[in-house]
Amino acid sequence: MVFGMATTKITITLPDDQLLAIRDLVAAKKSASISGFVQHAVGIALSDVVGWRTMLDEALQQTGGPLTDEERAWADSILTPPEKQPAQKRTVTANPRRNKAA
């Protein structure tokens, strides 16, 4: 643990196979501890989110600015797995941004 860094102890739930893999890494001295491994993984995930957000913002600026409600609905209909979509009828429409003048 790094001194001076505020931390909070939490409880998380992981699939058994993931916990076993982390324990194996700790036993092989590839990670200092389970907590250290999870802290590192969360740090990487947060960095990835920031990176993707920056890339998306730059792409949107190059293609017409922020998404409209219609564009966001279209993207959600394409990107959301069918099992997580509402029970209503699923229809896929053309990309609304594709039809915009550049």
N, C-alpha and C positions, 0 to 999 in steps of 0.2 A: 504494500500500500504506500502511496505517496503522502508524506506528511504535509499538512496544510491544505490538502484538497478535501473539500466537503464531500462526504459520501453518505448514502442512505442504504441500509440493508433492506432488500426486498425478497419476495418469493416469486419464482417463475416456474412455469410448467414446460417441460421439454419432452419430446418423444423419447422412449427408453433407448432407442438406438443412438440418438444424438448424445444423450448423457453418457452412454457407454463409450462412444468415440472420444468425447472430451476427457473422460477419466483415463482412457488409454493414452492420450496425448500427455496428460499430467504425469502418469506413471512412467512414460518414456522420456520425461524431462523436456518435452517440446513446448510445454506451457507451465508456468509456475504454479497455477492453481485453477480450479474450475471458475472461480470468481474472476481471476485475471483473464482467462480465455473469453468469458462472456463480456467483460468490459472492453476488450480489444475488438470483439465481433460487433458490439454495439457502436463503437467508435467508427469502424469501417462502414457500417450500414448508414450511420448519420452522415458521414462524408459523401457516400454514394448519393443519398437523397439530395444533398446540397448541389452536388455536381449535375445530377439529372435536372434539377429545377433550373439551374443556370443555363444548361444547354437548351431546355425547353423554352425558357424565356427569350433566349437569343433567336431561336428558330421562329418563334411566334412574331418577334419584331421584324424579321426578314420576310415574313409571309402575311403581314396584315394586322399585326397586333394581337391583343388578347382574344381568346375564344369567345364567340357569342354563345348565348344559351343554346341555340340550334346546333352549333358546332360541338359543344360539350355533350349534348344529348346524343349526337351521332357517334362521337368518340366512345362514350360510355356503352352504347349499343354494340359496338365492335369489340371493345376491350373487356367487357364483363363476361365471365364464363356463363353459359346458359343456365347452369344450376344455381347461380347466384342472382339471376335476373328475376324481376317480379313475374308472377304467374300469368300476366297479361300476354297477349299475342306479340311475338318478337318479329319485328320487321326491320330490314336493313335498307337504308336509303343511300343515295349517292352522297359522297363527301361534299358538304356545303361549301367548304373553302376552295375546292377544286374549280368551282364555277365562278369564283370571284375574279374580277379583272385585276391584273398585277399592277 
